[in-house]
Amino acid sequence: MEASDEWAARLVDRKKDMMIVSGFNVYRNEIEDVLAAHPKVRAVAAIGVPDEATSERIKVFVVPRDKSLTVEELQAFARLHLTGYKVPSLVEFRESLPLTSIGKVLRCELRDSE
């Protein structure tokens, strides 16, 4: 792989880390870090879902630590710590997230499931 090919691959990788919501750049790590700080959240992964009105909508997949966690509670927590356009509009609770052999979340599998 040439240096320019490696640079292009890195750019594409970083682009996947970013979502565009209503013209604003939103980085999934920021959303995941905030929601992971909620005491009832065990794990979280964020992806962008295509949307005609806003380019992308933020969807999070959440593995709850406490089964009493609700979508409304999670969104209210996000509103306290994130700008309005960064608050996930879609939340899906799961028992687990797909992981690589070293424990990283396989976001491509989550995107493909959409």
N, C-alpha and C positions, 0 to 999 in steps of 0.2 A: 504494500500500500504506500503510495507516494504521500509526501507531507501535505499536499493540498487536499488529497482525498481524506486523510485523517482529520484535517481541519474541518472539512465539510461534514464529515460524520459527527464530529463533536457539536457542530452548530445544529444539526438536525436533532441530536439528542437533547440539547438545551431547549430547543423550540418545543419539544414535547413536555418540558417542565413548566412551560408557560401557557396560559389560556388567555384569550382575548374576550373580555366581557364588556359590551357596550363601548368598545374602543379603548378600554383600559387593559394594561398588562397585569395579569394576576398569576402569581407563582404558587404552584400547588404546595410547595414546602411550607410556605407561610400559613396556609389554611390548615394543613395537616398538623403543624406544630401547635397552633392555637387550640384546635379541637382535641389533640392528644393530651392537652393539659387539663381537660375536663375530668374530674375524678371518676366518672362513670364510664369512661372510654378506655378500652384496652388497646385498640389499634384503629387506625384510620388511613384511608387512601383517597385522594381527590383526583378527578379527571374532568376534562371538558367535554360536554355533550353538545353537538351542533344545535343551534337555535336560530331561526330566521330573524327574529327581532333583535337579538343581542350578540350575534355571531356564535357565542358559546354560553352555555349555562354550566354552573359548577355543580357537580354531583360528587357526593362523598359516600364511601362505603365504610361502615362503622362496625367494629366488633365491640359490643358493649361489655363492660366489666360488671355492670349491674343491669339486670333485665328491665328495671323500671325506667330506664332512660327513654325519653320520647323525642320525636322529631322537633317538636316545639321547644323543648328544653334545650336541645342542642343548638337550634337556630338562635334562641335568645342568648345563649352563652357566646355564640359567634358574633352577634350584634354588639355585645359589650366590648369585644376585643378587635373587631375587624371593621373596615369601612363597608358601608351598605352593599356595594356591588361585589364584595368578596364573600358575602354570606352565602353559603350553599343553598340553592333553591331545591335541590333534590337530595334526599337522604335515603340510603338503603342499609338496613341492618343485616348483618351476616354472622354466621357462626365462626367463620375464619376468612382470611384473605389468602389468595394464591401467592406462594413464596418460592423464591429460587432456593437452590441448595445451600446458599449462604445466608438466607433469611431476609432478602430484599423482596419487597412487594412486586409482583408481576402486574404492573399497571396495564401492559398490553393485553393481558387476558381480561382485565376488567373492561377495557375499552372495547374489545372484541365482543364481549357479552352484551354490549349495548347495540 
